[in-house]
Amino acid sequence: MAFFFDQLRNQLVEVLPGGIVTKSLMEEAQLRYIDGLKAGDKKIFEELYREYYSPLCFYCLRFVGRSEEAEEIVQGVFFKVWLKRDELHINSSVKSYLYRSVQNYALNYLTLQKSRGRHKADDYSETEEPNINGLELMEEAELDVRIKEA
């Protein structure tokens, strides 16, 4: 697993003639996030959460249409990132990885809702609270995808 993090680190570092190493501030932040996650640094994880939680919720809202569902999906993504931090394969930036993860979870969630016949925009009003455990639904959807791929 460390190989993937080291490979990404090598891709983000630019060596100029004369052996001078430069990194942009954004690349440094990405490396810090990757290294922090790899090391299990809770402060780095909290910083990552604070920086990306709200934008990811707005992004997810475009897919699922309800803020409660979007928040649960984003929380589920962060929860899984923390639990699986040793197994993460981040081939681009942490930001890209998070956005892609949220998109995949949202689409899996919608597929699962559709298959269960629960997700129709006109079926319930904004005041009604459906009995949905977002993390459980995402895990079921991910399992379905893995089964289909096998």
C-alpha positions, 0 to 999 in steps of 0.5 A: 500500500505504501508503494502507491503513496510513494508513487504519487509523491514522486509524481508530484515532485518536480526536479529542476536542472541542478537538482532543485526540487520544487512543489506548488503549495497545492501539491505540498498540501496534497502530499501532506494529506496523503502522508497524514492519512497514511500515518493515521494523523487525526489532525490531518484528517480533521483538516481534510474534513473541514476543507472538503465537507461542505463543498462535497455536500453541495456536489453530492446534493446535485445527484441525490436532491436532498441535503440530508442524504447528501450529508450522510453520503459525504460522511460515509465517504469520510468514514470509509477513507479513515477506516481504509486509509492504509488501503487507499489507492490515490492516483491523483489528488486527494480532492479528486479522489474525494469528489470521485468517491462521493459521485460513485457513492451517490450513484450507487445510492440512487441505484439502490433506492431505485431498485428498492422503489424508494427514491421518487421525488414526488413520493414524500415532501421535505417535511417527511423523514424517510427511514434510511441509513445512508452508510448501510445503503452505500455499503450494500450498493458497493457490495452489489457493484463488487458482486457484479464485477466478480 
